[in-house]
Amino acid sequence: MASTDSVAELLQVSCAKILELSPSQVPEDGGAAFEALRRAVTQASSGRFGSPSQLLGSLEPKAAVLNFLVALHAAKKLYRRQVVAVAALLLHERSWLEVLSSEPDLQASLPEDLQAIAEEEHKTQDEQLALEQEERKAQEQLPDLGSREQTLPEQALPEQPQRSLNAERMLKVLAEAQASLEEAKYSAADIDVASDAFTLFNRAVMWTVNSQDKEDDAVLERMEPKGPILEFIADFYARKPRDRSRVTGLSLRLLGFEAWASALQMAESSVQAAFREMAGGTGHPADVSPALAVNLETAAAVAGSRGGAGALYVRIVAARDLAFTGSFTSPSPFVRVIFGDRIKRTEATSDILNPRWNDEPFIFEVPMLDSIIEFSVLSSDVTGDELLGQLSINVKDAPRLPRDSFSRRALSGVEKGELEFELIFAACDAPNGTSQQTQARRSTQSVAAGLTAALWQLEEIEEAAEKAEGGGSWLVMRSGEPASLVSGGKGLVCPAGHPVDKRKKGLAWHQGWISSSTKQ
């Protein structure tokens, strides 16, 4: 298990590898040295093995490391995202930013994305410095109890752990951040409200990481609901490109906590794709599971119980003949789907012209029939996204049957390019009387965490399933094939042969109309 000394040693070893390289060796041999630095910096910045300020602040020579990162960024496109992620962690420490500020030639050589990080960190650290000055003034105003303590016997002084004003402020800011996230409904659609919420949460996480009090870690570990908060971070990352360096730093530090890393593993594929991009990786889109199934009828019924018009099923398959302009140096195409105030996305992929995702589906609640769903094909970059084409569809024009779901449409706003996807709208039956009250009560219990985090358990829809002929219908997705409709009464089974229509002891089948998956 890593310790403060072992992490410090990893940092020094990684720096030694960097110093061994001449400028001409960076394109060929810089990758191995960078990987060692990335692992060490990520561990040091997590706060789990000591103060990040102490571990990273004592690392030398800083100027040589920063020059190496700039050189690798220029020489190896494959590493650019990861270089930006590491630079965001280093420049968050004041001593690293001071070294950068003292090196005019180094500042002049910074590419746009690293320059954006430096500018943002200057603003953030100015704010932090003002807070520290405020704390010092508050401490100076405290009454001097030294003379009183000297008159008491040593054994009479109780040992009471003292929390610093900074730690107390952290707890207060964390509570304020949680309230702001709830006010924003865990969405970044209102960018002003979202910016305030993000700033508060980021500040609280940073103070927690730098705190030596393990109780502070426990407070952050216990914070809920993690799923919607992670989705908010992914949403904010998409909507606020200028803040991506801050979001990247927050995500890497937050995932240093085991509970948050576990929560990300349970999050839907759209959120995981965003966090993978923040970490500097490019996903390898996985085909959907042969047993992936969604009961769209029940999805529509739950939407209706909340006053909606139904549910919309979307699955991104591929893009064809994209017109990449080359304005971004490291293209990574992905598809962003916007419906109302919710954003979903696919993985970014390294296939520039004909990317194929064949991704897990997204399910949206439809508030009204005239709602518009927007598709954008983008090339992701640290400071923004290049548009490779877009299209919009009115829900009322969406297919109603699986056999009509597959579509290939030309992208607008570009010279060429097409998007392949599946789209199905399921309208809800108008509820009435006691049935409506029952549905509303059940949806309140099952969708407590909100539409983006709800899982509708099969055992809780037994009554609804009995009303539907054959136990309801399931949309089944198979790799490389359009979705097909299967009646629940026909015995839909998982790869292990277990029936999906009811829950068995020892299994964990869920009907995922929001998480969009049925898993064993």
Stockholm file with secondary structure:
# STOCKHOLM 1.0

chainA/1-520         MASTDSVAELLQVSCAKILELSPSQVPEDGGAAFEALRRAVTQASSGRFGSPSQLLGSLEPKAAVLNFLVALHAAKKLYRRQVVAVAALLLHERSWLEVLSSEPDLQASLPEDLQAIAEEEHKTQDEQLALEQEERKAQEQLPDLGSREQTLPEQALPEQPQRSLNAERMLKVLAEAQASLEEAKYSAADIDVASDAFTLFNRAVMWTVNSQDKEDDAVLERMEPKGPILEFIADFYARKPRDRSRVTGLSLRLLGFEAWASALQMAESSVQAAFREMAGGTGHPADVSPALAVNLETAAAVAGSRGGAGALYVRIVAARDLAFTGSFTSPSPFVRVIFGDRIKRTEATSDILNPRWNDEPFIFEVPMLDSIIEFSVLSSDVTGDELLGQLSINVKDAPRLPRDSFSRRALSGVEKGELEFELIFAACDAPNGTSQQTQARRSTQSVAAGLTAALWQLEEIEEAAEKAEGGGSWLVMRSGEPASLVSGGKGLVCPAGHPVDKRKKGLAWHQGWISSSTKQ
#=GR chainA/1-520 SS CCCHHHHHHHHHHHHHHHHTCCGGGHHHHHHHHHHHHHHHHHHHHTSTTSCHHHHHHTCSCHHHHHHHHHHHHHHCGGGHHHHHHHHHHHHTSHHHHHHHHTCHHHHHHCCHHHHHHHHHHHHHHHHHHHHHHHHHHHHHTSCCCHHHHHTSCGGGSCCCCCCCHHHHHHHHHHHHHHHHHHHTTTCCSSHHHHHHHHHHHHHHHHHHHHCCCHHHHHHHHHCSCHHHHHHHHHHHHHHCGGGHHHHHHHHHHHTTSHHHHHHHHHSCHHHHHHHHHHTTCCCCCCCCCTTEEECHHHHHHHHHHTTCSEEEEEEEEEEESCCCCCCSSSCCEEEEEEETTEEEECCCCSCSSSCBCCCCCEEEEESSTTCEEEEEEEEEETTEEEEEEEEEEEGGGSCSSGGGCEEEEECBSSSSCEEEEEEEEEECCCCCHHHHHHHHHHHHHHTTTCTTTCCBCGGGGHHHHHHSGGGCEEEEECTTSCCEEEEGGGCCBCTTSCBSSSCCTTCCCCBCSSSCCCCC
#=GC SS_cons         CCCHHHHHHHHHHHHHHHHTCCGGGHHHHHHHHHHHHHHHHHHHHTSTTSCHHHHHHTCSCHHHHHHHHHHHHHHCGGGHHHHHHHHHHHHTSHHHHHHHHTCHHHHHHCCHHHHHHHHHHHHHHHHHHHHHHHHHHHHHTSCCCHHHHHTSCGGGSCCCCCCCHHHHHHHHHHHHHHHHHHHTTTCCSSHHHHHHHHHHHHHHHHHHHHCCCHHHHHHHHHCSCHHHHHHHHHHHHHHCGGGHHHHHHHHHHHTTSHHHHHHHHHSCHHHHHHHHHHTTCCCCCCCCCTTEEECHHHHHHHHHHTTCSEEEEEEEEEEESCCCCCCSSSCCEEEEEEETTEEEECCCCSCSSSCBCCCCCEEEEESSTTCEEEEEEEEEETTEEEEEEEEEEEGGGSCSSGGGCEEEEECBSSSSCEEEEEEEEEECCCCCHHHHHHHHHHHHHHTTTCTTTCCBCGGGGHHHHHHSGGGCEEEEECTTSCCEEEEGGGCCBCTTSCBSSSCCTTCCCCBCSSSCCCCC
//
